[in-house]
Amino acid sequence: MKRTRWIEVRGWSLTSPYLIFTLIFFIIPLIWGIVLLFTNWNLISPHRDFVGFANFIEALKSPKVHAAFFTTYKVMAIFIPTVLTSSLAIALLINSIPRLKGLISVGFFLPYLVSGVAVALVVNGVLSYNSPLSPMFRRLFGCVPDWFGNSTLAVMVISLMITWKLSGYYALIFLSGLSSIPKELYEAADIDGAGWWTKLFKITIPMLYPALYTVIILAVGLMFGIFTEPYMLTGGGPDLATHTWVLEIYYQAFSSMRAGYASMIALINATVTFISIIIIRKIMEGWGKRHGWT
């Protein structure tokens, strides 16, 4: 009995740092955020005005919230295909190299460790009007693209920035999936005379379903938390073309000092994120079942 109690005490003591961390940085903020949903508070005043569902109704009618909703899917439409293609290509390249795979993998992983602020500053300098690339564009096209003043170009630049940063990270997930594919499948395909593209689409990609599922879910979830890139490069412009959920939450909470309204937008964002991931999961699970995964 004493030994059992000692094991329980030791178990709770070992898990207590994580439990305390979760309580302080997740449970308490979550409860506080729910309380703020129905109030109007400026983060300073000791008094909070109860407004009921006014924040919810205002958020549903807000053009900025609508812009954040559509911006997420615009970026996703560019980011998901490009990051899947680039990360899978990197994984296939590394997997085909017989030696120094670990060292090369680290090289591709390094962009993931770089600060988003630093990357944004570099991109802003490279694509500015007075950058070294401007003479080349003038010579080739007769003008310099307004990368951050054009809605389509701004969305494309931000999408490709995030793709560059995360391709190496997702490539490691694909690389682990490639290592689990039985070599006998490729040997049998070679005997049947299958080419490289046939093996890619008939063996490699279907067998990468667990890795592909993981990467897509991670990538979709990431799209609803974009902040650094649009904040540093465009501030959500032009014409709200790059205005994201987190940008709107930040502006409402810390610029307009409307913590209750910002909390409501965060709740709507979480709901949209959850629904989107559920839909993507169902699509991926259906695709997996067609290829023999249960």
Helices and strands as residue ranges (DSSP letters): H 2-22, I 23-27, H 28-36, E 39-40, E 49-50, H 54-61, H 63-96, H 101-113, H 116-126, H 134-141, H 151-178, H 183-191, H 196-199, I 200-204, H 205-207, H 209-223, H 228-233, H 245-250, I 251-255, H 259-290
